[in-house]
Amino acid sequence: MTSIRISGYTQTEVSQTAFNGNIFTVKDFLEEYQYPNQTKNINDTLNALAGNPEHSPLYYLMARWWLQVFEHSVFTIRLLSALISLLALPCIYWLCLELFNSAIISWVGVTLIAISPFHVLYAQEAREYSLWTVTILFSCAAFLRGMRLKTLPSWGLYGVSVAAALYTHPFSAFVLIGHGIYSMSIFLKRRGTQRERGRYAEGLVGYLVSCLLGVVLFIPWLVIVVSHFSKFVENTASVNLSREGFLPLFWGLNLSRIFVDVNQGSSPFSPLHYLSGLLAGYALYYLYRQAPVSTWIFIITLIGVTGIAIICPDLILGGRRSSITRYAIPVYLGIQIAVAYLIASKINTVEWQRWKYLAIALTLSGIISCSISSQFPVWWHKSPSKSRYNPQVASILNQTSHPLVISDELPGIILSLSHLLNPDTHLQLLVKPKIPKIPNNFTNIFLYRPSPALQQGIEQTQTIKIIPQPKSKSWLLKLEH
């Protein structure tokens, strides 16, 4: 879906132009709808992004430029996300330094982020989430620097980081609201001379002016969001659907994935949920008891504002926002910082002999989790219901001579499969409920995830047998006269 948009198309346009019953190769299909080309320019990309205003445009514009400069391939576009994700390491170091003024805590924070299975997965995704992680960390560090220095350049840097965060993900607004709550709480809590109170007020004013600067810079996209708000609501309607199962179990599952990920499910009997929750809870308690007030208030607001914003609507109105792992990245970052503080604080103390086993366990669980997930072509974050058997389907098709694949599936799902197929594989794509005339110049013809109407229509109108292919779980069916 990312590649459709940066190519300058919407999903509707792909359906109108490609799903017309014509036969073409996978190579032509991908070159037209997955990579920038001369058919569509940057204005077309902006129009496509405007049709999905729930996704801020910064990452997608960067990806289009990246693919215009470098080779067109899945590796190339994923490489962009991977390179961006590396910036999270100096950013988490800087943020921990601003919070704790300790290089040891900063290095532990860098380690936890570097080996986190969740962050490693999304560092490989052609989506905005690695960039969002970077902008969250950078804006938080820039904010604390502004509060500390209270200079025009420091607040100007924060203002730019506000705009960058908003242009990356709309949920950045929750992080910025957390900064405002922190600024206000520090201003109200501090006591002292009139001069000292003036400095605290200066920090609050600096935050407000910087945020105003960031919002002003964000106005061009904000206008698009407002003017296409009906599309925003339509495109995000799925988060209002309830998820089967007990919601807190999904919270525990998602929390565990930042430390260990072996594709564990949401079973209430999984110890990983409870161990991760216990670790996070104790780390936050230890932070509250041992760290300065200003430090733990900052981390609690980083976690709390986003957490409340995605959990409360689910509890009050119903929905599944809080079960979607990537929405809670600010929450996970705050928890990882708290865990880094806990572990680093135990170093060079008599308690380290006990706590070092936790550090070793977290390190090994992260490395092992990343090693395991790297061996599987489909993991939990890849929408398994839409992609689970694509590797098997592609294997069958790639071993078949001169195949034709007929389908009326959604464009995004067809494009996902196409990246796994040989370039000379032929496709015939249809819009439901159209029934095609089966061509005679192909000896190997297949249906891929056909709708019941398509399958029944072929069976009723043409003397053809439809045979499910082994190992494809009926995702791929062969037509035989």
Secondary structure, 3 states (H helix, E strand, C coil): CHHHHHCCCCHHHHHHHHCCCCEEEHHHHHHHHCCCCCCCCHHHHHHHHHCCCCCCCHHHHHHHHHHHHCCCCHHHHHHHHHHHHHCHHHHHHHHHHHHHCCHHHHHHHHHHHHCCHHHHHHCCCCCCHHHHHHHHHHHHHHHHHHHHHCCHHHHHHHHHHHHHHHHHCCCHHHHHHHHHHHHHHHHHHCCCCHHHHHHHHHHHHHHHHHHHHHHHHHHHHHHHHHHCHHHHHHHCHHHHCCCCCCHHHHHHHHHHCCCCCCCCCCCCCCHHHHHHHHHHHHHHHHHHHHCCHHHHHHHHHHHHHHHHHHHHHHHHHCCCHHHCHHHHHHHHHHHHHHHHHHHHHHCCCCCHHHHHHHHHHHHHHHHHHHHHHCCCCCCHHHCHHHHCCHHHHHHHHHCCCCEEEEECCCHHHHHHHHCCCCCCCEEEECCCCCCCCCCCCCCEEEEECCCHHHHHHHHHHCCCEEEECCCCCCCEEEEEC
